[in-house]
Amino acid sequence: MGTLYLLAAGGLEVIGFIGLKRTANQDTWTNNLLMLGAFGLSLALLSMALETIPLGVAYSIWTGIGTIGTAVVDILFFKERPSLLRIVCMAGIIGTVIGLRLTL
């Protein structure tokens, strides 16, 4: 169950950063609510995941999901230019996260 909490927490972190980007572009109460709500739920789910997953592994996976997810959303929806170096670095993060998950 901890793994599901951790995956959901990572996804909510990405949603929180989408809200942050939207707030930077247009400061409205809905964008702020999206950002704060998603970050708050993300931290709550991370806390629940920590009941069964060691802190170092959980935090690394959570930030990895957030980093990769945010970079992909940035490329797909906010017109950020993908470069070969960026893709190689993202692949390295994915490999590291998979390696950490296998240590459980």
N, C-alpha and C positions, 0 to 999 in steps of 0.2 A: 504494500500500500504506500510505503514511503516513496517508492520510485514514481508512482502516479502523482503524488503530491508535489514532488520535485519537478516533474515535467510540466505540470500545470503552473507551478510557481515561475518557471522559466518563461512560459508563454505569456503569463501576466506581466512579467517584467518587460517583455517586448511591447505589449500593449501600452504599458506605462510610458515607455519612451516614444511611442507614437503620439500619445497624449501630450508629452513634453514638447515634441516638435510642433504639434498643432497649436499648443499654447504660445510657443515662440512666434508663430506666424499670425495667430489671431487669439488674443487673450479673452476667452469667454468662459462663463461658468461651466458649460458642458465640457469643454476641453480640460479645464482644471479638475473637474469631477472625474473624468476618464483617467487622467494621470494619477491623481491621488488615490482613487479607488483601486486601480490596477496595482500600483506599487504597494498599497496596504494589504490587499489580498495576497499578493506575491510573497510578502514577508511572513504573513500568517501561515501560508502553505509551506514555506521553507521551514518555519519553526516546527510544523507538524512532521515534516520529512526528517527533521533532525532526531526524532524519537527512535528511528531505526537505521539511519545512515550517518556514518561518522562526519563530523563537522568539515574537515578538510576536503573530503570527497564531495559532499553535498554542495558546499560553497563553490568549489571549482566547476562542478557540473552546472549549477545554477547560473553562474556568471558566463560560462561557455555558451549555454543556450541563449542567454540574453545578448551576448556579443554577436554570435552568428545570426540569430534571428533579426536583430536590429540592423545589421549590415545588409542582410538580404532584403528586408523591407525598404531600406534606404535605396538600394539599387532598383528594386521593382517599382516603388511608388513615389520616391522623391527624386528620381532622375540622377542619382549618383552614378558616376562612370565606373564600371567594374574594370579593374586592371588585373593582369596576371599575378602580380605580387599580392594583391588583396585576396585573390582566390586561393593562392598557395598558402597564405597565412591562415585563412579560414579553414582550409583542409587540415592544417597543423593543429588548430584548436579542436576540430572534430576528432582527430586521431588521439589527442591527449585526453579528451573527455571520455572517449570509448575506453582507452586504457585505464583511466581511473575507475570507470564503472566496472570493469572486469576485476578490479581488486576487491570488490565486495564479496 
